[in-house]
Each structure stands twice: as structure tokens, then as C-alpha cells.
């Protein structure tokens, strides 16, 4: 049982480092942002309500990339219902894009 606990702690430690980088990175105005939506909303609808553009052909069940030339996108996305707005550049680097 001790080996399983040690193994799980190591795996969680490896996963926590990238998550900490993503969650602590400030969002840069004018860059692509990842919109995280609650399960009862569609990320694309949040992006439309925030008067932003969807970026890329792919979306995840609770997330999508968005961009806008108009300042204040992060605040607009949160006001439109996004749970979180993350730096899209860092996310794409972590995913290998």
C-alpha cells in the first residue's frame, strides 16, 4: 500500500506543475484565450455573448479558444458566464500545437 501511495504522489506532483503554470499565468490582451465554460453552458455561446471570435476548428466539451481586437475580453467573457479565462498560448504549447 505504501508503494501505491508514493506512486500516486509522484504522478500528482508531475501533473500539478503544468497545471500551476497554466492557472497562474496572466492573460494577455490581444492574444488567444481559452474559455472554460460550466457544464450547463456552451463555450461558443459565451464567446458570442462576449462579442468575441471563436478561434480554430476544434472545441472541447467545456472549453474553446477565443480572441478579440476590442480591449477587455477577459472581463467580457467572465461576465458572459465563463468559469475561467486562461492564456491560450500556454495551453497550446502544453498541448503541442
CORCORDA-V667269 format. One record per backbone hydrogen bond with DSSP energy under -0.5 kcal/mol. NH is the residue of the N-H (numbers start at 1). CO is the residue of the C=O. E is the energy in kcal/mol with one decimal. If there is no record, write none. Layout:
BEGIN
nh=NH co=CO e=E
nh=NH co=CO e=E
END
This chain:
BEGIN
nh=5 co=1 e=-2.0
nh=6 co=2 e=-2.3
nh=7 co=3 e=-2.5
nh=8 co=4 e=-2.7
nh=9 co=5 e=-2.2
nh=10 co=6 e=-2.1
nh=11 co=7 e=-2.4
nh=12 co=8 e=-2.7
nh=13 co=9 e=-2.1
nh=14 co=10 e=-2.1
nh=15 co=11 e=-2.0
nh=16 co=12 e=-2.0
nh=17 co=13 e=-1.3
nh=18 co=14 e=-0.7
nh=19 co=15 e=-1.4
nh=20 co=16 e=-2.7
nh=21 co=17 e=-1.9
nh=22 co=18 e=-2.3
nh=23 co=19 e=-2.7
nh=24 co=20 e=-1.7
nh=25 co=21 e=-1.0
nh=29 co=27 e=-0.5
nh=31 co=28 e=-1.8
nh=33 co=66 e=-3.1
nh=34 co=86 e=-2.9
nh=35 co=33 e=-0.6
nh=35 co=64 e=-3.4
nh=36 co=34 e=-0.6
nh=36 co=84 e=-2.8
nh=37 co=35 e=-0.6
nh=37 co=62 e=-3.4
nh=38 co=81 e=-0.6
nh=41 co=38 e=-2.0
nh=46 co=42 e=-1.8
nh=47 co=43 e=-2.2
nh=48 co=44 e=-2.2
nh=49 co=45 e=-2.5
nh=50 co=46 e=-1.7
nh=51 co=48 e=-1.6
nh=52 co=47 e=-2.1
nh=53 co=67 e=-3.0
nh=55 co=65 e=-2.2
nh=60 co=63 e=-2.4
nh=63 co=60 e=-0.8
nh=64 co=35 e=-1.5
nh=65 co=55 e=-0.5
nh=66 co=33 e=-2.9
nh=67 co=53 e=-2.1
nh=76 co=72 e=-2.1
nh=77 co=73 e=-2.9
nh=78 co=74 e=-2.2
nh=79 co=75 e=-2.4
nh=80 co=76 e=-1.8
nh=81 co=78 e=-1.1
nh=82 co=77 e=-2.4
nh=83 co=36 e=-2.6
nh=84 co=36 e=-1.4
nh=86 co=34 e=-2.5
nh=88 co=32 e=-1.9
nh=88 co=86 e=-0.5
nh=89 co=32 e=-0.6
nh=91 co=87 e=-1.7
nh=92 co=88 e=-2.3
nh=93 co=89 e=-1.9
nh=94 co=90 e=-2.4
nh=95 co=91 e=-1.8
nh=96 co=93 e=-0.9
nh=97 co=92 e=-3.1
END
